[in-house]
Amino acid sequence: MANKLKLGIPKGSLQDATIALFERAGWRIFANGRSYFPTIDDSEIECMLIRAQEMARYVDKGVLDAGLTGIDWVIESGRDVKSVTSLVYSKQSRQKVRWVLAVPEDSQYQKAEDLAGKTIATELVEVSKRYFASKNIPVKVEFSWGATEVKPPTLADAIVEVTETGSSLRANRLRIIDTLMESETHLIANLAAYEDSWKKHKIDSLALMLNAAIDAQGQVGLMLNARKADLPTILDILPALNSPTVSELSNSEWVALNTILEEGVVREVVPKLKAAGATGIVEYPLNKVVL
């Protein structure tokens, strides 16, 4: 029987971003709107859509060998799984998300201690309970089934909610008074599965390629030619990811350079390179960067 890796893909807000990341990493996942079992162009992987909140449970139980979920939900669940690698991507950006304590913007609450005896609504119940307990603040933490932002002040005095930009909180006239934790997506694995040599190799390969796709985001390659006499000036201009590769050309007075840099600085760097004597400057996109 052929080896198979049972892989959990987060269903919901992270689903599209995850599928897009896999495509950049070299795997195409096809999700039918009605099916919980997407197809993937890798005969060694079987995918299943699972809510991020439940991913650690099913990985821990061995229903899945590995899966992608926020480290916040791993901590919340208390499950014993292996965190293989962090993958900093989200539905809107390449930034970590934050779980924050938020109150109505016109309320009198300025700090967590002001909420003593009050009701807090959140999906992240256990983490929130530990946060208030660590500060010796007695509160009632209630599980929220969704639309948490609309609950204060009628249904709750404050909320603990996840945010990337804070825009949804501001739109609902809420004010952040503290951050409980930061989180990002992790590739997690079942402990027994990660002890299996074949599955470990497959999981590690996934981790390598997914990170390579993330590292390539916002990066471009740059090729150019320069006189050897201008090389010190050229090298001072280039903000390289690593030291540029310098190659000899048939004309012994010239060299070719190849490097990687942030896409946002290209518009500033290229004119400086041209002024410093560089020619044949070519910018090209990157799909993956293996560091």
C-alpha positions as CSV (number, residue, x, y, z in Angstrom):
1,M,0.0,0.0,0.0
2,A,1.4,3.4,-1.0
3,N,2.3,5.9,1.7
4,K,-0.1,8.7,2.3
5,L,0.1,11.8,4.4
6,K,-3.3,12.9,5.8
7,L,-3.2,16.7,5.8
8,G,-5.6,19.2,7.3
9,I,-6.3,22.4,5.5
10,P,-8.0,25.1,7.6
11,K,-11.6,25.7,6.5
12,G,-12.9,29.3,6.7
13,S,-11.0,32.6,6.7
14,L,-7.6,31.0,6.1
15,Q,-8.7,28.6,3.4
16,D,-8.2,30.7,0.3
17,A,-4.8,32.1,1.6
18,T,-3.6,28.6,2.4
19,I,-4.6,27.2,-1.0
20,A,-2.8,30.1,-2.7
21,L,0.3,29.5,-0.6
22,F,0.4,25.8,-1.5
23,E,0.1,26.8,-5.2
24,R,3.1,29.1,-4.9
25,A,4.9,26.3,-3.1
26,G,4.2,23.9,-6.0
27,W,1.0,22.1,-5.0
28,R,-2.3,22.7,-6.6
29,I,-5.3,22.1,-4.3
30,F,-8.8,22.0,-5.8
31,A,-11.6,22.6,-3.3
32,N,-15.2,21.9,-4.2
33,G,-17.6,24.1,-2.3
34,R,-19.6,21.2,-1.0
35,S,-16.8,18.7,-0.3
36,Y,-14.6,18.5,2.8
37,F,-12.0,16.5,0.9
38,P,-10.2,18.7,-1.6
39,T,-8.1,17.1,-4.3
40,I,-4.3,17.8,-4.6
41,D,-1.9,17.1,-7.4
42,D,0.2,14.9,-5.2
43,S,-0.6,11.2,-5.0
44,E,1.1,11.0,-1.6
45,I,-1.2,13.5,0.1
46,E,-4.8,13.3,1.1
47,C,-6.4,16.6,2.2
48,M,-9.3,17.3,4.5
49,L,-10.9,20.7,5.3
50,I,-11.1,21.2,9.1
51,R,-11.9,24.3,11.1
52,A,-8.7,25.9,12.4
53,Q,-10.1,25.7,15.9
54,E,-10.4,21.9,15.7
55,M,-7.2,21.1,13.8
56,A,-5.0,20.4,16.9
57,R,-7.6,18.0,18.3
58,Y,-7.7,15.8,15.1
59,V,-3.9,15.9,14.6
60,D,-3.4,14.9,18.3
61,K,-5.9,12.0,17.9
62,G,-4.1,10.8,14.7
63,V,-7.1,11.4,12.4
64,L,-4.7,13.7,10.6
65,D,-0.9,13.3,10.3
66,A,-0.4,17.1,9.9
67,G,-2.3,20.3,9.5
68,L,-2.2,24.0,9.3
69,T,-3.7,26.1,12.1
70,G,-3.0,29.1,14.2
71,I,-0.7,28.6,17.2
72,D,-3.4,30.4,19.2
73,W,-5.8,27.4,18.7
74,V,-3.1,24.9,19.6
75,I,-2.5,26.7,22.9
76,E,-6.3,27.1,23.4
77,S,-6.9,23.4,22.9
78,G,-4.0,22.2,25.1
79,R,-3.4,19.3,22.7
80,D,0.0,17.7,22.5
81,V,1.2,18.1,18.9
82,K,4.5,18.9,17.2
83,S,4.9,22.4,15.8
84,V,7.1,21.8,12.7
85,T,7.3,25.4,11.5
86,S,5.6,28.8,11.8
87,L,4.2,30.2,8.6
88,V,3.5,33.9,8.8
89,Y,0.7,34.5,6.4
90,S,-3.0,35.4,7.0
91,K,-6.1,36.2,5.1
92,Q,-5.1,39.8,4.5
93,S,-1.4,40.2,5.0
94,R,2.0,38.7,5.9
95,Q,1.7,39.9,9.4
96,K,1.0,38.1,12.6
97,V,-2.5,38.5,14.1
98,R,-3.3,39.7,17.6
99,W,-5.8,38.6,20.2
100,V,-6.8,41.9,21.9
101,L,-8.9,43.0,24.8
102,A,-11.4,45.6,23.4
103,V,-14.0,47.7,25.0
104,P,-16.6,50.2,23.7
105,E,-14.7,53.4,22.7
106,D,-16.9,55.6,24.8
107,S,-16.6,53.4,27.9
108,Q,-14.8,54.2,31.1
109,Y,-12.6,51.1,30.9
110,Q,-8.9,52.0,30.4
111,K,-7.1,48.8,31.6
112,A,-7.9,45.2,32.2
113,E,-8.2,45.8,36.0
114,D,-11.2,48.1,35.3
115,L,-13.2,45.0,34.1
116,A,-13.3,43.3,37.5
117,G,-16.6,41.6,37.9
118,K,-17.6,42.2,34.3
119,T,-18.5,39.8,31.4
120,I,-16.0,39.1,28.6
121,A,-17.1,37.5,25.3
122,T,-14.6,35.5,23.2
123,E,-13.9,32.4,21.2
124,L,-10.5,32.1,22.9
125,V,-12.0,31.1,26.3
126,E,-9.2,29.2,28.0
127,V,-6.4,31.7,27.0
128,S,-8.6,34.5,28.2
129,K,-9.3,32.9,31.5
130,R,-5.6,32.3,32.1
131,Y,-4.9,36.0,31.1
132,F,-7.3,37.4,33.7
133,A,-6.3,34.8,36.3
134,S,-2.7,35.8,36.0
135,K,-3.7,39.3,36.9
136,N,-6.0,38.2,39.7
137,I,-8.9,39.9,38.0
138,P,-12.3,38.2,38.6
139,V,-14.3,38.2,35.4
140,K,-16.9,36.0,33.7
141,V,-15.6,34.7,30.4
142,E,-18.3,33.5,28.0
143,F,-17.9,31.6,24.8
144,S,-18.9,33.6,21.7
145,W,-20.3,31.8,18.7
146,G,-19.4,34.6,16.4
147,A,-20.1,38.3,15.6
148,T,-18.2,39.0,18.8
149,E,-17.6,42.7,17.9
150,V,-21.3,43.6,18.2
151,K,-21.8,42.2,21.7
152,P,-20.5,45.2,23.8
153,P,-22.0,46.9,25.6
154,T,-25.4,45.1,25.6
155,L,-24.4,41.4,25.7
156,A,-20.9,41.8,27.2
157,D,-18.8,44.5,28.8
158,A,-15.7,43.7,26.7
159,I,-14.4,41.2,24.2
160,V,-11.2,39.3,23.4
161,E,-11.0,39.2,19.7
162,V,-8.5,38.5,16.9
163,T,-7.5,41.3,14.6
164,E,-5.0,41.9,11.8
165,T,-5.5,45.6,11.2
166,G,-8.0,46.7,13.8
167,S,-10.4,48.0,11.2
168,S,-13.3,45.7,12.2
169,L,-13.0,46.8,15.8
170,R,-12.9,50.5,14.9
171,A,-15.9,50.0,12.6
172,N,-17.8,48.6,15.6
173,R,-16.7,51.5,17.8
174,L,-14.4,49.4,19.9
175,R,-11.1,50.4,21.5
176,I,-8.2,48.1,22.3
177,I,-6.8,48.3,25.8
178,D,-4.4,45.3,25.8
179,T,-2.9,42.5,23.7
180,L,-3.2,39.0,25.1
181,M,-1.0,37.2,22.5
182,E,0.2,37.3,18.9
183,S,-0.4,34.3,16.6
184,E,0.5,33.0,13.3
185,T,-0.2,29.8,11.3
186,H,1.9,26.8,12.2
187,L,2.3,23.5,10.4
188,I,1.7,21.0,13.1
189,A,2.2,17.2,13.2
190,N,1.0,14.2,15.1
191,L,3.8,13.0,17.4
192,A,3.7,9.4,16.2
193,A,3.4,10.5,12.5
194,Y,6.5,12.7,12.9
195,E,8.4,9.7,14.3
196,D,7.7,7.8,11.0
197,S,10.6,8.4,8.7
198,W,8.6,8.7,5.5
199,K,5.9,11.0,7.0
200,K,8.6,13.1,8.7
201,H,10.4,13.6,5.4
202,K,7.1,14.5,3.6
203,I,6.1,17.0,6.4
204,D,9.6,18.5,6.4
205,S,9.5,18.9,2.6
206,L,6.2,20.7,2.9
207,A,7.6,23.0,5.6
208,L,10.6,23.8,3.4
209,M,8.6,24.6,0.3
210,L,5.9,26.6,2.1
211,N,8.5,28.7,3.8
212,A,10.3,29.2,0.5
213,A,7.0,30.5,-1.1
214,I,6.5,32.9,1.9
215,D,10.1,34.1,1.8
216,A,9.7,34.9,-1.9
217,Q,6.8,37.2,-1.4
218,G,7.8,40.8,-1.8
219,Q,11.2,39.8,-3.1
220,V,12.5,40.1,-6.7
221,G,15.7,39.0,-8.4
222,L,18.0,41.6,-10.1
223,M,20.6,40.9,-12.7
224,L,23.1,43.5,-14.0
225,N,26.5,44.0,-15.6
226,A,29.2,46.3,-14.3
227,R,32.8,47.2,-14.8
228,K,35.1,45.8,-12.2
229,A,36.3,49.3,-11.5
230,D,32.7,50.2,-10.5
231,L,32.0,47.1,-8.4
232,P,32.7,48.6,-4.9
233,T,30.2,51.3,-5.6
234,I,27.7,48.9,-7.0
235,L,28.0,46.6,-4.0
236,D,27.4,49.5,-1.6
237,I,24.2,50.3,-3.4
238,L,22.7,46.8,-3.4
239,P,20.7,45.9,-0.2
240,A,21.1,42.2,-0.8
241,L,19.3,39.3,0.9
242,N,22.7,37.6,0.8
243,S,26.0,38.7,-0.8
244,P,25.4,39.1,-4.5
245,T,26.7,36.5,-6.8
246,V,29.5,38.0,-9.0
247,S,30.5,36.2,-12.2
248,E,33.3,36.8,-14.7
249,L,32.3,37.8,-18.2
250,S,34.1,37.2,-21.4
251,N,35.3,40.8,-21.3
252,S,37.7,40.6,-18.4
253,E,37.0,44.2,-17.4
254,W,33.3,43.4,-16.7
255,V,31.3,41.2,-14.2
256,A,27.7,40.1,-13.9
257,L,25.9,40.4,-10.6
258,N,22.8,38.4,-9.5
259,T,21.0,39.3,-6.2
260,I,17.7,39.3,-4.4
261,L,16.1,42.4,-2.8
262,E,12.8,43.8,-1.6
263,E,10.5,44.7,-4.4
264,G,9.7,48.0,-2.7
265,V,13.2,49.3,-3.0
266,V,13.8,48.5,-6.6
267,R,12.5,51.9,-7.8
268,E,15.1,53.6,-5.6
269,V,18.0,51.2,-6.3
270,V,17.8,50.9,-10.1
271,P,18.4,54.6,-10.8
272,K,21.4,54.6,-8.4
273,L,22.8,51.5,-10.1
274,K,22.4,53.1,-13.5
275,A,24.2,56.2,-12.3
276,A,27.0,54.1,-10.9
277,G,27.7,52.6,-14.3
278,A,25.5,49.4,-14.2
279,T,24.1,48.2,-17.5
280,G,21.7,45.4,-18.7
281,I,19.7,45.7,-15.5
282,V,16.9,43.0,-15.4
283,E,14.3,42.6,-12.7
284,Y,12.6,39.2,-12.5
285,P,9.9,37.7,-10.2
286,L,10.6,34.9,-7.6
287,N,8.3,32.0,-6.8
288,K,10.4,30.5,-4.0
289,V,13.5,31.5,-1.9
290,V,15.1,28.7,0.0
291,L,17.3,30.2,2.8
